[in-house]
Amino acid sequence: LGWWEGERPALLATIRQAAASGADEACWDLAMSMITLFEARSHFDDWKDTHEVALAAVLRVRNRRGEAAMLYSHGTLSLFLQHHDEAAAQLTSAMRLFDELNEPHGSALALRNIRISGRLEEALTKYEKAAEVLRDIGDRAGEAHILRSMGQIYLEWHNYEEAERFSEAALGIARTIGNKRLLAQVLGLLGETYLDRDDRKRAELTFQQVLHLVREIGDQLGEAHALLGLGAVQTRRERYELAETSLRQAHLLSERSGERLTFARACLALGELYFAGGHRQRAIAIASEALKLFDQLGATRWQARTLSLLGKVRQDSAGPAQAPNAAWVGGRTLVADAVPRS
């Protein structure tokens, strides 16, 4: 990543030069090769600009494989920016093209990134299919990413045994191939799982490990996620000063990155910290900011958690004799509806 960052201006110019000279293969291949840098360092404008140039280059000469690759990458960027409808359209188009070209690897990668809102059982089935293809092809990193996504679904359902099982499988692959960034991402999910089941000691140790890894490789967005997890654990352990330091750093890093979902999550985590520390008005102010962002992003899971917090803060202010307020009831209903019935 350090080399990529240092050479970034020259590489961006090379992509444009390749497009201008008709070297469409070199153009899209180099643009795609830079995605890891764009993602880790939050260079979302560079990601968008280079891929628009590369997509135009491959369309001019009807390079359908390059077109599929660029649509796949555009869709992945749309996911990061929380533009879910755009992402679904781009990734579906990419998958259709890859299928027509008999490119199962590309098709599986596109399928890996398609989010099926509100239909998690269907998502699991599709993830299983994509994981099998990537395993057969030998794309271990792609397989690990899918296993992590499957673990995330089980975590959302509070099925901790399955969440840990898939995370451990992904962790084994990340360690085998020596991919530190992937290792940090999978450990982050394990940290969330430990925290959700209130295993605070293991959660804290895991998030500290993640923080060390992401700082070592210069993954700033990963650092924001690690600090979010660490701050949440510190809040649970009533280490409020440490928690505020961690969460303020996460808030700043995510704001700089422009990644709105992570920024909104940092606002919510600060709201939870302030409520735990008895600062009700500060909790309401920053949690309300988080709710606006989650509403804009259509992030139902996080809307539910924020509404629940706001309800608890206001209920605590009103006293136990009062009936539960509408925000709390609404948040609890959204949470219940997100978990599948047995």
C-alpha positions as CSV (number, residue, x, y, z in Angstrom):
1,L,0.0,0.0,0.0
2,G,2.9,2.4,0.7
3,W,4.3,1.8,-2.8
4,W,0.8,2.3,-4.4
5,E,0.3,5.5,-2.4
6,G,3.6,6.9,-3.4
7,E,3.1,6.1,-7.1
8,R,-0.6,7.1,-7.1
9,P,-0.2,10.4,-9.2
10,A,1.8,8.6,-11.9
11,L,-0.5,5.6,-11.9
12,L,-3.6,7.8,-12.3
13,A,-1.9,9.5,-15.2
14,T,-1.0,6.2,-16.8
15,I,-4.6,5.0,-16.7
16,R,-5.7,8.1,-18.6
17,Q,-2.7,7.8,-21.0
18,A,-3.7,4.1,-21.7
19,A,-7.3,5.1,-22.4
20,A,-6.2,7.9,-24.8
21,S,-3.8,5.7,-26.7
22,G,-6.3,2.8,-27.1
23,A,-4.6,0.4,-24.7
24,D,-8.0,-0.6,-23.3
25,E,-6.7,-3.9,-21.6
26,A,-3.9,-2.1,-19.8
27,C,-6.3,0.7,-18.8
28,W,-9.0,-1.4,-17.1
29,D,-6.5,-3.9,-15.6
30,L,-4.5,-1.1,-13.9
31,A,-7.7,0.7,-12.8
32,M,-8.9,-2.5,-11.2
33,S,-5.5,-3.3,-9.6
34,M,-5.7,0.0,-7.7
35,I,-9.0,-0.8,-5.9
36,T,-7.3,-2.0,-2.7
37,L,-5.5,1.3,-2.4
38,F,-8.7,3.3,-3.2
39,E,-10.7,1.4,-0.6
40,A,-8.1,1.3,2.2
41,R,-7.2,5.0,1.9
42,S,-10.7,6.2,1.0
43,H,-9.7,7.6,-2.4
44,F,-13.3,7.3,-3.6
45,D,-13.1,10.1,-6.1
46,D,-10.0,8.5,-7.7
47,W,-11.9,5.2,-7.8
48,K,-14.8,6.8,-9.6
49,D,-12.8,8.9,-12.0
50,T,-10.4,6.1,-13.1
51,H,-13.2,3.6,-13.6
52,E,-15.3,6.0,-15.7
53,V,-12.2,6.5,-17.9
54,A,-11.6,2.8,-18.2
55,L,-15.3,1.9,-18.8
56,A,-15.4,4.5,-21.6
57,A,-12.2,3.0,-23.1
58,V,-13.5,-0.6,-23.1
59,L,-16.9,0.4,-24.5
60,R,-15.3,2.2,-27.4
61,V,-13.8,-1.0,-28.7
62,R,-16.5,-3.4,-27.4
63,N,-14.2,-5.1,-24.9
64,R,-16.9,-7.0,-23.1
65,R,-14.7,-8.7,-20.5
66,G,-13.3,-5.3,-19.6
67,E,-16.8,-3.9,-19.5
68,A,-17.9,-6.6,-17.1
69,A,-14.9,-6.0,-14.9
70,M,-15.5,-2.2,-14.7
71,L,-19.2,-2.7,-14.1
72,Y,-18.3,-5.0,-11.2
73,S,-15.9,-2.5,-9.8
74,H,-18.4,0.4,-10.2
75,G,-20.9,-1.7,-8.3
76,T,-18.5,-2.3,-5.5
77,L,-17.8,1.4,-5.2
78,S,-21.5,2.1,-5.1
79,L,-21.8,-0.4,-2.2
80,F,-19.1,1.6,-0.3
81,L,-21.0,4.8,-0.9
82,Q,-24.3,3.1,0.2
83,H,-25.9,3.6,-3.2
84,H,-27.6,0.2,-3.0
85,D,-29.9,0.5,-6.0
86,E,-27.1,1.5,-8.3
87,A,-24.8,-1.2,-6.9
88,A,-27.4,-3.9,-7.5
89,A,-28.0,-2.8,-11.1
90,Q,-24.2,-2.6,-11.9
91,L,-23.3,-5.9,-10.2
92,T,-26.3,-7.7,-11.9
93,S,-25.2,-6.4,-15.3
94,A,-21.6,-7.4,-14.6
95,M,-22.7,-10.9,-13.6
96,R,-24.8,-11.3,-16.7
97,L,-21.9,-10.3,-18.9
98,F,-19.5,-12.6,-17.1
99,D,-22.0,-15.5,-17.5
100,E,-22.3,-14.8,-21.2
101,L,-18.5,-14.8,-21.5
102,N,-18.2,-18.1,-19.5
103,E,-16.2,-16.3,-16.8
104,P,-17.3,-18.1,-13.6
105,H,-14.7,-16.3,-11.5
106,G,-16.0,-12.8,-12.4
107,S,-19.6,-14.0,-12.0
108,A,-18.8,-15.3,-8.5
109,L,-17.1,-12.1,-7.5
110,A,-20.1,-10.0,-8.6
111,L,-22.5,-12.4,-6.8
112,R,-20.4,-12.1,-3.7
113,N,-21.0,-8.3,-3.6
114,I,-24.7,-8.3,-4.4
115,R,-26.7,-7.3,-1.3
116,I,-30.2,-8.8,-1.1
117,S,-31.9,-6.3,1.2
118,G,-34.3,-8.0,3.7
119,R,-33.8,-11.5,2.1
120,L,-30.9,-12.9,4.1
121,E,-31.8,-16.5,3.6
122,E,-31.6,-16.0,-0.2
123,A,-28.3,-14.2,0.3
124,L,-26.9,-17.2,2.2
125,T,-27.9,-19.5,-0.7
126,K,-26.2,-17.3,-3.3
127,Y,-23.1,-16.9,-1.1
128,E,-22.7,-20.7,-0.8
129,K,-22.8,-21.0,-4.6
130,A,-20.3,-18.2,-5.1
131,A,-18.0,-19.6,-2.4
132,E,-18.0,-23.0,-4.1
133,V,-17.0,-21.5,-7.4
134,L,-14.2,-19.4,-5.9
135,R,-12.9,-22.4,-3.9
136,D,-12.8,-24.5,-7.2
137,I,-11.0,-21.7,-9.0
138,G,-8.5,-21.2,-6.2
139,D,-9.4,-17.6,-5.2
140,R,-8.8,-18.1,-1.5
141,A,-9.2,-14.4,-0.6
142,G,-12.5,-14.2,-2.5
143,E,-13.7,-17.4,-0.7
144,A,-12.7,-15.9,2.7
145,H,-14.6,-12.7,2.0
146,I,-17.8,-14.7,1.3
147,L,-17.4,-16.8,4.4
148,R,-17.0,-13.6,6.4
149,S,-20.2,-12.2,4.8
150,M,-22.0,-15.5,5.8
151,G,-20.8,-15.1,9.3
152,Q,-22.1,-11.5,9.3
153,I,-25.6,-12.7,8.5
154,Y,-25.6,-15.2,11.3
155,L,-24.4,-12.5,13.7
156,E,-27.3,-10.3,12.6
157,W,-29.5,-13.3,13.6
158,H,-27.7,-13.6,16.9
159,N,-26.6,-17.2,15.9
160,Y,-23.2,-16.8,17.5
161,E,-22.1,-20.4,17.0
162,E,-22.5,-20.2,13.2
163,A,-21.1,-16.7,13.1
164,E,-18.0,-17.9,14.8
165,R,-17.8,-21.0,12.7
166,F,-17.8,-19.1,9.4
167,S,-15.4,-16.4,10.8
168,E,-12.9,-19.0,12.0
169,A,-13.0,-20.7,8.5
170,A,-12.3,-17.3,6.9
171,L,-9.6,-16.6,9.5
172,G,-7.8,-19.8,8.6
173,I,-7.7,-18.8,4.9
174,A,-6.5,-15.3,5.7
175,R,-3.6,-16.6,7.8
176,T,-2.7,-19.2,5.2
177,I,-2.4,-16.7,2.4
178,G,-0.8,-14.0,4.6
179,N,-3.3,-11.3,3.7
180,K,-3.1,-8.9,6.7
181,R,-6.0,-6.7,5.5
182,L,-8.3,-9.6,5.1
183,L,-7.2,-11.0,8.5
184,A,-8.1,-7.7,10.1
185,Q,-11.5,-7.6,8.5
186,V,-12.3,-11.2,9.7
187,L,-11.0,-10.5,13.2
188,G,-13.2,-7.4,13.3
189,L,-16.3,-9.6,12.7
190,L,-15.1,-12.0,15.5
191,G,-14.7,-9.0,17.8
192,E,-18.3,-7.9,17.0
193,T,-19.5,-11.5,17.7
194,Y,-17.7,-11.6,21.1
195,L,-19.1,-8.2,22.0
196,D,-22.6,-9.1,21.0
197,R,-22.5,-12.1,23.3
198,D,-21.0,-9.9,26.0
199,D,-17.6,-11.6,26.1
200,R,-15.9,-8.3,26.8
201,K,-12.4,-9.5,27.5
202,R,-12.1,-11.5,24.2
203,A,-13.7,-8.7,22.3
204,E,-11.3,-6.1,23.6
205,L,-8.2,-8.3,22.9
206,T,-9.5,-9.0,19.4
207,F,-10.2,-5.3,18.5
208,Q,-6.7,-4.4,19.9
209,Q,-5.2,-7.0,17.5
210,V,-7.3,-5.5,14.6
211,L,-6.1,-2.0,15.5
212,H,-2.4,-3.1,15.4
213,L,-2.9,-4.8,12.0
214,V,-4.7,-1.9,10.3
215,R,-2.2,0.7,11.6
216,E,0.7,-1.5,10.4
217,I,-0.7,-1.6,6.8
218,G,-2.0,2.0,6.8
219,D,-5.7,1.0,6.4
220,Q,-7.4,4.2,7.7
221,L,-11.0,3.0,7.2
222,G,-10.1,-0.2,8.9
223,E,-8.7,1.8,11.8
224,A,-12.0,3.6,12.2
225,H,-13.8,0.3,12.4
226,A,-11.3,-1.1,14.9
227,L,-11.6,2.0,17.1
228,L,-15.4,1.7,16.9
229,G,-15.3,-1.8,18.3
230,L,-12.7,-1.0,20.9
231,G,-14.7,2.1,22.0
232,A,-17.9,0.0,22.3
233,V,-16.1,-2.5,24.6
234,Q,-14.6,0.2,26.7
235,T,-18.1,1.7,27.1
236,R,-19.4,-1.7,28.3
237,R,-16.5,-2.0,30.8
238,E,-17.3,1.6,32.0
239,R,-13.9,2.9,30.9
240,Y,-15.6,6.1,29.7
241,E,-12.6,8.3,29.1
242,L,-10.8,5.7,27.1
243,A,-14.0,5.0,25.2
244,E,-14.4,8.6,24.3
245,T,-10.9,8.8,23.0
246,S,-11.3,5.8,20.8
247,L,-14.7,6.8,19.5
248,R,-13.7,10.4,18.8
249,Q,-10.8,9.1,16.7
250,A,-13.2,6.8,14.9
251,H,-15.5,9.7,14.3
252,L,-12.7,11.9,12.9
253,L,-11.3,9.1,10.6
254,S,-14.6,8.2,9.2
255,E,-15.6,11.8,8.6
256,R,-12.3,12.4,6.7
257,S,-12.9,9.2,4.6
258,G,-16.4,10.3,3.5
259,E,-17.7,6.8,4.3
260,R,-21.1,7.9,5.7
261,L,-22.2,4.6,7.3
262,T,-19.1,4.3,9.4
263,F,-19.4,8.0,10.4
264,A,-23.0,7.4,11.4
265,R,-22.0,4.4,13.4
266,A,-19.4,6.5,15.2
267,C,-22.1,9.0,16.1
268,L,-24.3,6.2,17.4
269,A,-21.5,4.7,19.5
270,L,-20.8,8.1,21.0
271,G,-24.5,8.4,21.8
272,E,-24.4,5.1,23.6
273,L,-21.3,6.2,25.5
274,Y,-22.9,9.5,26.6
275,F,-26.1,7.7,27.8
276,A,-24.0,5.1,29.7
277,G,-22.2,8.0,31.4
278,G,-25.3,9.9,32.3
279,H,-25.1,12.7,29.7
280,R,-28.6,12.4,28.3
281,Q,-28.8,15.6,26.2
282,R,-25.4,14.9,24.5
283,A,-26.6,11.4,23.8
284,I,-29.9,12.6,22.2
285,A,-28.1,15.2,20.1
286,I,-25.5,12.9,18.5
287,A,-27.8,9.9,18.3
288,S,-30.3,12.1,16.4
289,E,-27.5,13.0,14.0
290,A,-26.8,9.3,13.5
291,L,-30.5,8.6,12.9
292,K,-30.8,11.2,10.1
293,L,-27.8,9.5,8.3
294,F,-29.2,6.0,8.8
295,D,-32.5,7.2,7.4
296,Q,-30.8,8.6,4.3
297,L,-28.8,5.4,3.8
298,G,-31.7,3.1,4.4
299,A,-29.7,1.2,7.0
300,T,-32.6,-0.5,8.8
301,R,-30.5,-2.4,11.3
302,W,-28.8,0.7,12.5
303,Q,-32.0,2.8,12.4
304,A,-33.5,0.2,14.8
305,R,-30.5,0.4,17.2
306,T,-30.6,4.2,17.2
307,L,-34.3,4.4,17.8
308,S,-34.0,2.0,20.7
309,L,-31.2,4.2,22.2
310,L,-33.3,7.4,21.8
311,G,-36.3,5.6,23.4
312,K,-34.2,4.5,26.3
313,V,-32.7,7.9,26.9
314,R,-36.1,9.6,26.9
315,Q,-37.7,6.8,29.0
316,D,-34.9,7.3,31.5
317,S,-35.5,11.0,31.6
318,A,-39.3,10.6,32.0
319,G,-38.9,8.0,34.8
320,P,-40.0,4.3,35.1
321,A,-43.7,5.2,35.7
322,Q,-44.1,6.4,32.1
323,A,-45.1,4.0,29.3
324,P,-42.4,3.1,26.8
325,N,-42.1,5.8,24.2
326,A,-42.8,5.3,20.5
327,A,-39.2,5.5,19.4
328,W,-38.2,2.7,21.8
329,V,-41.1,0.5,20.7
330,G,-40.4,1.2,17.0
331,G,-36.8,0.4,17.4
332,R,-37.5,-2.9,19.2
333,T,-40.0,-3.8,16.5
334,L,-37.5,-3.2,13.7
335,V,-34.9,-5.4,15.6
336,A,-37.4,-8.2,16.0
337,D,-38.5,-8.1,12.4
338,A,-34.8,-8.5,11.3
339,V,-34.5,-11.9,12.9
340,P,-36.0,-14.9,11.1
341,R,-38.7,-16.8,12.8
342,S,-38.1,-20.5,13.5
